Amino acid sequence: MNSLFDTLDSGFMPHGHCYYWEPYIMWSHAISDSIIALAYLTIPLSLIKIVRSRKEDDFAYMWMLLLFAVFILGCGATHIMDVVNIWEPWYRTDSAIRIITALASIGTAVLLVRITPQLIMVPSGRRWKELNEELKSLNEQLEQNVQTRTEELEKLAARYKFLSDAIPQIIWTANPIGKTEYLNKTWFTYTGQKEEESTASNWNSRVHPEDLVPARAAWQESVEKGVPFEAKIRIASKSGEYCWHLSRALPMTNSQGQIENWFGTATNIHDQVTKNQQLERTNEELDNFVYTASHDLKTPILNIDGLLQLMKAKIPANENKDLQNIYARIDKSVNQLRETIHDLADITRIQREPAEESHWINLPELIEEFKVNHQLLYESTAATLDADLEEVEICCISRKHMRSLLDNLLSNALKYRHPERPPHVQVKSELEDQYYKISIHDNGIGIAPEHQPKVFDMFKRFHSQAPGTGVGLYIVKKIIEKYDGRISLQSAPEIGTTFTVWLKQKG
């Protein structure tokens, strides 16, 4: 140990020699340097306490405090060495400490210059207090806004619940994957279930087994594709009676097009379905009666016609004009009755038979076929027929039905021609969405506006210009309905009529 101290102070003399070992000077320096060193050592201890009590992410300049602590500690060490050097010449150690302190001071100064702009931006205590007050005010305002908004949402939810419970329909919601989340009061009133029992499985236990599988498949398809849902299902009431309901649902999407919820209803349509079924049974019974009557009346009509011909042979009219008139009137009545029975048979046949198998047919061929079949009427009226069928020359439909449709519409255009001009008929075919669109326009006598709503009714005739029973357009409408189509009418008296037919594409 003595050799170490000898090395540190070899060749030097203590600093006390410079003070001539004057007690006042020597002890004033020793005491003041000791006090300064003690103060310097206290500062790093306080900084260390700050560093240990504050997290690194809580104070952005933690490294600056550490560097400053090293600098202050070095300053304290130099003052300690000043006290030691009064009696012991440890100048080498003193120099090393001073070099370290100098480096720490330079580093601290450089870094302090760099962060000075940032430190200037740090709010003062007064400003911090003001900011805290502003933040507190904003928080209170935010809490008030949240409370107000919460109350508004609660009121809105209460209104929605009241509205949904007041509606006689069943209202339900589901999440994006199709799981039922809400059922309104009408459901529980109708089914007799308790609200705490409400789960998605409730539908399974209440829907008729025959309707459950197809309804579930339709619902799954809607959920997967994001398309509206619709199904007719029977739901059991609390008495166990199944009633028909029309269930519908629509997806609610966000701005990105993603489904957030499903909103659905189930409307009780049991009375409507029951009445429709009764009406269908009544219509079926009426069709059966008409079919039977038209079939059974054919033989008596043939007998009447045969007896009339026999009477003509046995009692020739010759020059008896009264008898000729009687025979003519009987002939006319028999023919009208025969046509009526024939038309009734056609109507029942159209209504009873299913839609025939569709085939690709050529429209220009059917137009030419019409001209041949009605050659006498066509030529006698000097009619012209223009067909614009370039867009749709062939279509997939029953040939018999298309022939009947064109025959009725085109023959009407010739029969109900204007007396002052030859008939001119225009036929045009187009594609419109998923439909064949066929338009037939004529320049005939037209149809009065008050008669147009009843044109497609059975046995409706509004002109006596041509013979008929008034079932042709009714048959046309029934044929079109078999192909999920529709027909419209535009007409003006003395100008002409346009029938437009839409037939759904098949094949």
FENZI-V994758 format. One record per residue. RES is the residue in one small letter. SS is DSSP state (@ for helix, = for strand, . for the rest). OMEGA is omega in whole degrees, -180 to 180 (none if undefined). NEAR is the number of other C-alpha atoms within 12 Angstrom. Layout:
# FENZI-V994758
res-><RES | RES>
ss-><SS | SS>
omega-><OMEGA | OMEGA>
near-><NEAR | NEAR>
This chain:
# FENZI-V994758
res-><m | n | s | l | f | d | t | l | d | s | g | f | m | p | h | g | h | c | y | y | w | e | p | y | i | m | w | s | h | a | i | s | d | s | i | i | a | l | a | y | l | t | i | p | l | s | l | i | k | i | v | r | s | r | k | e | d | d | f | a | y | m | w | m | l | l | l | f | a | v | f | i | l | g | c | g | a | t | h | i | m | d | v | v | n | i | w | e | p | w | y | r | t | d | s | a | i | r | i | i | t | a | l | a | s | i | g | t | a | v | l | l | v | r | i | t | p | q | l | i | m | v | p | s | g | r | r | w | k | e | l | n | e | e | l | k | s | l | n | e | q | l | e | q | n | v | q | t | r | t | e | e | l | e | k | l | a | a | r | y | k | f | l | s | d | a | i | p | q | i | i | w | t | a | n | p | i | g | k | t | e | y | l | n | k | t | w | f | t | y | t | g | q | k | e | e | e | s | t | a | s | n | w | n | s | r | v | h | p | e | d | l | v | p | a | r | a | a | w | q | e | s | v | e | k | g | v | p | f | e | a | k | i | r | i | a | s | k | s | g | e | y | c | w | h | l | s | r | a | l | p | m | t | n | s | q | g | q | i | e | n | w | f | g | t | a | t | n | i | h | d | q | v | t | k | n | q | q | l | e | r | t | n | e | e | l | d | n | f | v | y | t | a | s | h | d | l | k | t | p | i | l | n | i | d | g | l | l | q | l | m | k | a | k | i | p | a | n | e | n | k | d | l | q | n | i | y | a | r | i | d | k | s | v | n | q | l | r | e | t | i | h | d | l | a | d | i | t | r | i | q | r | e | p | a | e | e | s | h | w | i | n | l | p | e | l | i | e | e | f | k | v | n | h | q | l | l | y | e | s | t | a | a | t | l | d | a | d | l | e | e | v | e | i | c | c | i | s | r | k | h | m | r | s | l | l | d | n | l | l | s | n | a | l | k | y | r | h | p | e | r | p | p | h | v | q | v | k | s | e | l | e | d | q | y | y | k | i | s | i | h | d | n | g | i | g | i | a | p | e | h | q | p | k | v | f | d | m | f | k | r | f | h | s | q | a | p | g | t | g | v | g | l | y | i | v | k | k | i | i | e | k | y | d | g | r | i | s | l | q | s | a | p | e | i | g | t | t | f | t | v | w | l | k | q | k | g>
ss-><. | @ | @ | @ | @ | @ | @ | @ | @ | . | . | . | . | . | @ | @ | @ | @ | @ | . | . | . | @ | @ | @ | @ | @ | @ | @ | @ | @ | @ | @ | @ | @ | @ | @ | @ | @ | @ | @ | @ | @ | @ | @ | @ | @ | @ | @ | @ | @ | @ | @ | . | . | @ | @ | @ | . | . | . | @ | @ | @ | @ | @ | @ | @ | @ | @ | @ | @ | @ | @ | @ | @ | @ | @ | @ | @ | @ | @ | @ | @ | @ | @ | @ | . | . | . | @ | @ | @ | @ | @ | @ | @ | @ | @ | @ | @ | @ | @ | @ | @ | @ | @ | @ | @ | @ | @ | @ | @ | @ | @ | @ | @ | @ | @ | @ | @ | . | . | . | @ | @ | @ | @ | @ | @ | @ | @ | @ | @ | @ | @ | @ | @ | @ | @ | @ | @ | @ | @ | @ | @ | @ | @ | @ | @ | @ | @ | @ | @ | @ | @ | @ | @ | @ | @ | @ | @ | @ | @ | @ | @ | . | . | . | = | = | = | = | = | = | . | . | . | . | = | = | = | = | . | @ | @ | @ | @ | @ | @ | @ | . | . | . | @ | @ | @ | . | . | . | @ | @ | @ | @ | @ | @ | = | . | @ | @ | @ | @ | @ | @ | @ | @ | @ | @ | @ | @ | @ | @ | @ | @ | @ | . | . | . | = | = | = | = | = | = | = | = | . | . | . | . | . | = | = | = | = | = | = | = | = | = | = | = | = | . | . | . | . | . | = | = | = | = | = | = | = | = | = | = | . | @ | @ | @ | @ | @ | @ | @ | @ | @ | @ | @ | @ | @ | @ | @ | @ | @ | @ | @ | @ | @ | @ | @ | @ | @ | @ | @ | @ | @ | @ | @ | @ | @ | @ | @ | @ | @ | @ | @ | @ | @ | @ | @ | @ | @ | . | . | . | . | . | . | @ | @ | @ | @ | @ | @ | @ | @ | @ | @ | @ | @ | @ | @ | @ | @ | @ | @ | @ | @ | @ | @ | @ | @ | @ | @ | @ | @ | @ | @ | @ | @ | . | . | . | . | . | . | = | = | = | = | @ | @ | @ | @ | @ | @ | @ | @ | @ | @ | @ | . | @ | @ | @ | @ | @ | @ | . | . | . | = | = | = | = | = | . | . | . | . | . | = | = | = | = | . | @ | @ | @ | @ | @ | @ | @ | @ | @ | @ | @ | @ | @ | @ | @ | @ | @ | . | . | . | . | . | . | . | . | = | = | = | = | = | = | = | = | = | . | . | = | = | = | = | = | = | = | = | . | . | . | . | . | . | @ | @ | @ | @ | . | . | . | . | . | . | . | . | . | . | . | . | . | . | . | . | . | . | . | @ | @ | @ | @ | @ | @ | @ | @ | @ | @ | @ | . | . | . | = | = | = | = | = | = | = | . | . | . | = | = | = | = | = | = | = | = | = | . | . | .>
omega-><179 | 179 | 179 | 180 | 177 | 179 | -176 | -174 | -178 | 176 | -178 | 176 | -179 | -178 | -180 | 177 | 180 | 180 | -176 | 180 | 177 | -175 | -177 | -179 | -175 | -176 | 176 | 176 | -177 | -178 | -178 | 178 | 178 | 179 | 179 | 179 | 179 | 178 | 180 | 180 | 180 | -179 | 178 | 178 | 178 | 179 | 178 | 178 | 178 | -179 | -177 | -178 | -180 | 178 | -178 | -179 | -178 | -178 | -171 | -174 | -180 | 180 | 178 | 177 | -180 | 180 | 179 | 178 | 177 | 180 | -179 | 178 | 177 | 178 | 178 | -180 | 179 | 178 | 175 | 179 | 177 | 178 | -179 | -175 | 176 | -178 | -178 | -176 | 178 | -174 | 179 | 178 | 179 | 180 | 180 | 180 | -179 | 177 | 179 | 180 | 180 | 179 | 180 | -179 | 178 | 179 | 180 | -179 | -179 | -179 | 179 | 177 | -178 | -176 | -180 | 178 | 179 | 179 | 178 | -179 | 180 | -178 | 176 | 179 | 179 | -180 | 177 | 180 | 179 | 179 | 178 | 178 | 178 | 179 | 178 | 179 | 178 | 178 | 179 | 179 | 178 | 178 | 178 | 178 | 179 | 179 | 179 | -180 | 178 | 178 | 178 | 179 | 178 | 177 | 179 | 178 | 179 | 178 | 179 | 180 | 179 | -180 | -179 | 179 | -179 | -179 | -179 | 178 | 171 | 179 | -179 | 175 | 179 | 178 | -176 | -179 | 173 | 180 | -179 | -179 | -175 | 173 | -177 | -174 | -179 | 179 | -176 | 177 | -177 | -175 | -178 | 179 | 177 | -176 | -180 | 178 | -173 | 174 | 179 | -179 | 180 | 178 | -178 | -177 | -175 | -180 | -179 | -178 | -179 | -178 | -172 | -176 | 179 | 179 | 179 | 179 | 179 | 179 | 179 | 178 | 179 | -180 | -178 | -176 | -179 | -179 | 180 | -179 | 175 | 179 | 173 | -177 | 174 | -178 | -178 | 176 | -180 | 177 | -180 | -180 | 178 | 177 | -179 | 176 | 172 | -178 | 179 | 178 | 178 | 177 | 173 | -176 | 176 | -177 | 178 | 180 | 179 | -179 | 178 | -180 | 171 | 176 | -175 | 176 | 173 | -175 | 179 | -180 | -174 | -180 | 180 | 179 | 180 | 179 | 178 | 178 | 177 | 179 | 177 | 178 | 178 | 179 | 178 | 177 | 178 | 177 | 178 | 179 | -179 | 179 | 180 | -179 | -180 | 179 | -177 | -178 | -180 | -178 | 177 | 179 | 177 | 179 | 179 | 179 | 178 | 178 | 179 | 178 | 177 | 178 | 178 | 180 | -177 | -177 | -180 | -178 | -179 | -176 | 180 | -176 | 179 | 180 | 177 | 179 | 179 | 180 | -179 | -180 | 177 | 178 | -179 | -179 | 179 | 180 | 177 | 179 | 179 | 179 | 180 | 179 | 179 | 179 | 177 | 178 | 178 | -179 | -179 | 178 | 180 | -176 | -175 | -174 | 176 | 178 | -178 | 178 | -176 | 177 | 176 | -178 | -178 | -178 | 178 | 178 | 180 | 176 | 178 | 177 | 177 | 180 | -180 | -177 | -179 | -175 | -178 | 179 | -177 | -177 | -177 | 180 | -178 | -176 | 172 | -177 | 178 | -178 | 175 | -173 | -176 | -177 | 178 | 176 | 179 | 177 | -176 | -178 | 175 | -180 | -179 | -179 | 179 | 177 | 179 | -179 | -180 | -178 | -179 | -176 | -179 | 179 | 176 | 179 | 179 | -178 | -176 | 178 | 177 | -176 | -175 | -180 | 178 | -178 | 175 | -174 | 178 | 179 | -180 | 178 | -179 | 170 | 179 | -175 | -179 | -175 | 165 | 180 | -179 | -180 | 178 | -177 | 177 | 179 | -175 | -174 | 178 | -178 | -180 | -178 | -178 | 180 | -172 | 180 | -176 | -175 | -175 | 176 | -179 | 176 | 177 | 177 | -177 | 177 | 177 | -177 | -178 | 178 | 178 | -179 | 179 | 179 | -176 | -179 | 176 | 178 | 178 | -179 | -180 | 178 | -178 | -180 | 178 | -178 | 178 | -178 | 179 | 180 | 178 | -175 | 170 | -175 | 175 | 179 | 178 | -180 | 179 | -175 | 175 | 172 | 178 | -176 | 173 | 178 | -178 | -179 | 175 | 177 | none>
near-><7 | 9 | 9 | 12 | 17 | 17 | 17 | 23 | 24 | 17 | 14 | 20 | 20 | 25 | 26 | 26 | 18 | 16 | 20 | 15 | 17 | 15 | 16 | 14 | 18 | 25 | 20 | 19 | 28 | 26 | 21 | 20 | 26 | 24 | 20 | 25 | 28 | 22 | 21 | 27 | 26 | 19 | 25 | 27 | 21 | 20 | 26 | 24 | 17 | 21 | 25 | 16 | 14 | 16 | 14 | 16 | 11 | 12 | 16 | 16 | 24 | 22 | 23 | 29 | 29 | 26 | 29 | 34 | 31 | 31 | 32 | 36 | 34 | 31 | 35 | 32 | 33 | 34 | 31 | 32 | 32 | 36 | 31 | 28 | 31 | 33 | 25 | 27 | 28 | 30 | 29 | 23 | 24 | 27 | 20 | 18 | 27 | 26 | 19 | 24 | 28 | 22 | 21 | 27 | 24 | 18 | 22 | 25 | 19 | 16 | 21 | 22 | 15 | 15 | 18 | 16 | 11 | 14 | 16 | 12 | 11 | 17 | 14 | 13 | 10 | 11 | 14 | 15 | 13 | 14 | 17 | 16 | 14 | 15 | 16 | 15 | 14 | 15 | 16 | 14 | 15 | 16 | 15 | 14 | 15 | 16 | 15 | 14 | 16 | 15 | 14 | 14 | 16 | 15 | 14 | 14 | 16 | 15 | 14 | 16 | 21 | 17 | 18 | 25 | 24 | 18 | 20 | 21 | 27 | 34 | 35 | 37 | 30 | 27 | 24 | 26 | 23 | 32 | 24 | 26 | 24 | 32 | 35 | 33 | 26 | 31 | 36 | 29 | 21 | 29 | 29 | 19 | 24 | 18 | 18 | 10 | 17 | 25 | 22 | 22 | 15 | 28 | 35 | 22 | 22 | 33 | 32 | 26 | 18 | 16 | 28 | 25 | 17 | 19 | 28 | 28 | 17 | 26 | 35 | 22 | 18 | 25 | 30 | 18 | 18 | 25 | 20 | 24 | 29 | 26 | 29 | 29 | 34 | 32 | 37 | 31 | 26 | 19 | 14 | 16 | 16 | 24 | 29 | 27 | 33 | 28 | 33 | 29 | 31 | 29 | 29 | 23 | 17 | 11 | 8 | 8 | 11 | 18 | 25 | 21 | 26 | 32 | 32 | 32 | 31 | 35 | 31 | 30 | 24 | 23 | 16 | 16 | 20 | 16 | 15 | 15 | 14 | 14 | 15 | 16 | 14 | 14 | 19 | 18 | 17 | 20 | 26 | 22 | 18 | 26 | 27 | 18 | 22 | 28 | 25 | 18 | 24 | 24 | 15 | 18 | 27 | 20 | 16 | 21 | 24 | 17 | 19 | 24 | 20 | 14 | 18 | 20 | 13 | 11 | 16 | 18 | 18 | 14 | 10 | 12 | 12 | 13 | 17 | 18 | 15 | 18 | 26 | 18 | 15 | 23 | 23 | 17 | 18 | 26 | 22 | 20 | 24 | 27 | 24 | 29 | 29 | 27 | 28 | 34 | 29 | 28 | 32 | 31 | 25 | 30 | 28 | 23 | 17 | 17 | 23 | 19 | 17 | 22 | 19 | 20 | 22 | 23 | 33 | 27 | 21 | 28 | 34 | 21 | 20 | 27 | 25 | 15 | 17 | 22 | 19 | 15 | 25 | 27 | 17 | 15 | 26 | 18 | 30 | 26 | 29 | 22 | 27 | 22 | 26 | 16 | 18 | 26 | 25 | 28 | 33 | 26 | 33 | 29 | 26 | 21 | 34 | 41 | 28 | 29 | 39 | 37 | 30 | 29 | 39 | 46 | 36 | 41 | 37 | 43 | 33 | 39 | 37 | 27 | 18 | 13 | 20 | 25 | 35 | 31 | 35 | 30 | 33 | 29 | 30 | 28 | 23 | 17 | 11 | 16 | 26 | 34 | 31 | 39 | 33 | 42 | 38 | 42 | 34 | 35 | 33 | 34 | 32 | 21 | 16 | 13 | 20 | 24 | 16 | 20 | 31 | 28 | 21 | 22 | 20 | 20 | 25 | 25 | 21 | 13 | 16 | 19 | 20 | 28 | 28 | 29 | 33 | 36 | 37 | 32 | 36 | 41 | 37 | 32 | 41 | 35 | 23 | 27 | 29 | 21 | 25 | 24 | 33 | 26 | 30 | 26 | 27 | 21 | 23 | 19 | 24 | 30 | 36 | 33 | 37 | 33 | 37 | 33 | 36 | 26 | 25 | 19 | 14>
